Amino acid sequence: KQDEAFESVRKLFEEMYAYMREHGLMLDLTADGAQKWIKSVQTGLGRFGGLFVCELNEEVIGFAHGSIRLTPDYLGSQKAGLITHVNVRPEYRGKGAGRALVKALEKWFEEANTSTVELQVLAANDTAIGFWEKLGYRRELHQYRKI
């Protein structure tokens, strides 16, 4: 069952990157990028990484992944939660699955005694920006890339 869940998450991860590419992501996921990501998630699970899935009728309809890191020493070497990926199948969006996944990650971060939670959102993804703002997150910086 766990292998099936990881396979479902891998597929959702690929779908998320295709969606992000349509919304301004400049870097392409490699052909085996999703599988490499799954392996890295499995390696860090429980120690510095958390993965939560949302199921409906035994089907994985969404996932959320986060990790724990330290801020640089000049910013206090604080434990910080980093929400790396959240994706819910389009037909289930707006029904609470994403919110529940984020709340599970936030609880995990809280139990790990993090002092802050951060994430990145594509500038052109207005839907995601609205989602995060409804959950109390605030815009802090802009990221630029030159290829």
C-alpha positions as CSV (number, residue, x, y, z in Angstrom):
1,K,0.0,0.0,0.0
2,Q,2.8,2.4,0.8
3,D,4.5,1.8,-2.6
4,E,1.1,2.6,-4.3
5,A,0.9,5.8,-2.3
6,F,4.4,6.9,-3.3
7,E,3.5,6.0,-7.0
8,S,0.4,8.2,-6.7
9,V,2.4,11.0,-5.2
10,R,5.0,10.7,-8.0
11,K,2.3,11.1,-10.6
12,L,0.8,14.1,-8.8
13,F,4.3,15.6,-8.6
14,E,4.7,15.3,-12.4
15,E,1.3,16.8,-12.9
16,M,2.2,19.7,-10.6
17,Y,5.4,20.5,-12.5
18,A,3.5,20.5,-15.8
19,Y,1.0,23.0,-14.3
20,M,3.8,25.1,-12.9
21,R,5.5,25.1,-16.3
22,E,2.3,26.6,-17.7
23,H,2.4,29.3,-15.0
24,G,5.9,30.5,-15.5
25,L,8.3,27.9,-14.1
26,M,11.5,28.3,-16.1
27,L,13.3,25.0,-15.2
28,D,12.0,21.7,-16.6
29,L,11.7,18.6,-14.5
30,T,14.1,16.0,-15.9
31,A,12.7,12.7,-17.3
32,D,13.4,10.9,-14.1
33,G,13.0,14.0,-11.9
34,A,9.9,12.8,-10.1
35,Q,11.4,9.4,-9.2
36,K,14.6,11.2,-7.9
37,W,12.4,13.5,-5.8
38,I,10.5,10.5,-4.4
39,K,13.8,8.8,-3.4
40,S,15.0,12.0,-1.7
41,V,11.7,12.3,0.2
42,Q,11.9,8.6,1.3
43,T,15.4,9.2,2.6
44,G,14.5,12.2,4.8
45,L,11.1,11.1,6.0
46,G,10.6,11.6,9.8
47,R,14.0,13.1,10.3
48,F,13.9,16.4,8.4
49,G,11.1,15.7,6.0
50,G,7.3,15.2,6.3
51,L,5.0,13.9,3.6
52,F,1.2,13.9,4.0
53,V,-1.4,12.5,1.6
54,C,-5.1,13.1,1.3
55,E,-7.1,10.1,0.2
56,L,-10.7,9.8,-1.0
57,N,-12.2,6.3,-1.6
58,E,-8.7,4.8,-1.3
59,E,-7.4,7.1,-4.0
60,V,-4.6,9.7,-3.3
61,I,-6.1,13.0,-4.4
62,G,-3.4,15.3,-3.0
63,F,-0.1,15.5,-1.1
64,A,2.0,18.0,0.8
65,H,5.7,17.8,1.6
66,G,7.8,19.9,3.9
67,S,11.3,19.9,5.4
68,I,13.0,21.5,8.3
69,R,16.1,23.6,8.0
70,L,18.0,26.2,10.0
71,T,18.1,29.8,9.0
72,P,21.6,31.3,8.5
73,D,23.4,32.2,11.7
74,Y,23.1,35.9,10.9
75,L,19.3,35.4,11.1
76,G,19.5,33.5,14.4
77,S,20.0,29.9,13.3
78,Q,16.3,29.4,13.9
79,K,14.5,26.1,13.0
80,A,12.4,26.9,10.0
81,G,9.7,24.8,8.3
82,L,9.8,24.9,4.5
83,I,6.7,23.8,2.6
84,T,8.3,22.4,-0.6
85,H,5.3,21.1,-2.5
86,V,1.5,21.0,-2.2
87,N,-0.8,19.6,-4.9
88,V,-4.4,18.5,-5.0
89,R,-6.0,17.1,-8.2
90,P,-7.9,19.9,-9.9
91,E,-11.3,18.3,-9.5
92,Y,-10.9,18.3,-5.7
93,R,-9.5,21.8,-5.3
94,G,-11.5,24.3,-3.2
95,K,-13.0,21.5,-1.1
96,G,-10.7,21.6,1.9
97,A,-8.1,19.0,0.9
98,G,-5.3,21.5,0.4
99,R,-6.1,23.3,3.6
100,A,-6.1,20.0,5.6
101,L,-2.7,19.0,4.1
102,V,-1.2,22.4,5.0
103,K,-2.6,22.2,8.5
104,A,-1.0,18.7,8.9
105,L,2.4,20.1,7.8
106,E,2.0,23.1,10.1
107,K,1.3,20.7,13.0
108,W,4.3,18.7,12.1
109,F,6.4,21.8,12.0
110,E,5.0,23.0,15.4
111,E,5.9,19.6,17.0
112,A,9.4,20.0,15.6
113,N,9.6,23.4,17.4
114,T,10.1,25.5,14.2
115,S,9.8,29.3,14.7
116,T,8.7,30.1,11.1
117,V,7.2,28.4,8.0
118,E,8.1,29.5,4.5
119,L,7.3,28.6,0.9
120,Q,7.6,29.7,-2.6
121,V,4.8,30.4,-5.1
122,L,5.2,31.2,-8.8
123,A,4.5,34.9,-9.5
124,A,1.9,34.1,-12.2
125,N,0.0,31.6,-10.1
126,D,-2.8,33.8,-8.8
127,T,-4.8,30.9,-7.5
128,A,-2.0,29.6,-5.4
129,I,-1.2,33.1,-4.1
130,G,-4.8,33.6,-3.0
131,F,-4.8,30.1,-1.3
132,W,-1.7,30.9,0.7
133,E,-2.9,34.4,1.7
134,K,-6.2,32.9,2.9
135,L,-4.1,30.6,5.2
136,G,-2.3,33.6,6.7
137,Y,0.9,33.6,4.7
138,R,2.3,36.9,3.5
139,R,4.5,37.8,0.6
140,E,8.1,38.6,1.6
141,L,10.4,38.5,-1.3
142,H,10.7,38.1,-5.1
143,Q,12.9,35.5,-6.8
144,Y,14.5,36.2,-10.2
145,R,16.1,33.8,-12.6
146,K,18.2,34.4,-15.7
147,I,18.8,31.5,-18.1
